[in-house]
Amino acid sequence: MPPDPAHPSVSPTVAPTAAPTAVLEPETTPVLDDGDHDRFSHIIRKDDQMKGYVMGEAVEALCGKKWVPSRDPEKYPVCPTCLEVLGQLRAAGSN
C-alpha cells in the first residue's frame, strides 16, 4: 500500500541549519608612513638628483625617506631631520 501523505509513517528529519556567519573585518588602510615626510622638501645626495628627477628612480633622503621625487622642492619647508643629519655630517667633516 502506498504511504498516505497526510499521515506519514516516518517523519522527515531536517538537519538544523546554522545561520550563515559573516566575519566583517574593519576596512583598514595600510599606514606606510606617518605622513609628515610628505610635507617637507628632503635633502638627497647630489649623485641621486639625476637618478631621481631625470631617470624616475627612487632616492633616499638623509632622514631615510625613500621615494621617487616628483614635486617642486621649493614649495615646501626643508625636513628638520634632514637638516639635523646634514649638520652632523658637516660637523664630522670639519674635524
Helices and strands as residue ranges (DSSP letters): G 36-39, H 46-49, I 50-54, E 59-60, E 66-67, G 73-75, H 80-93
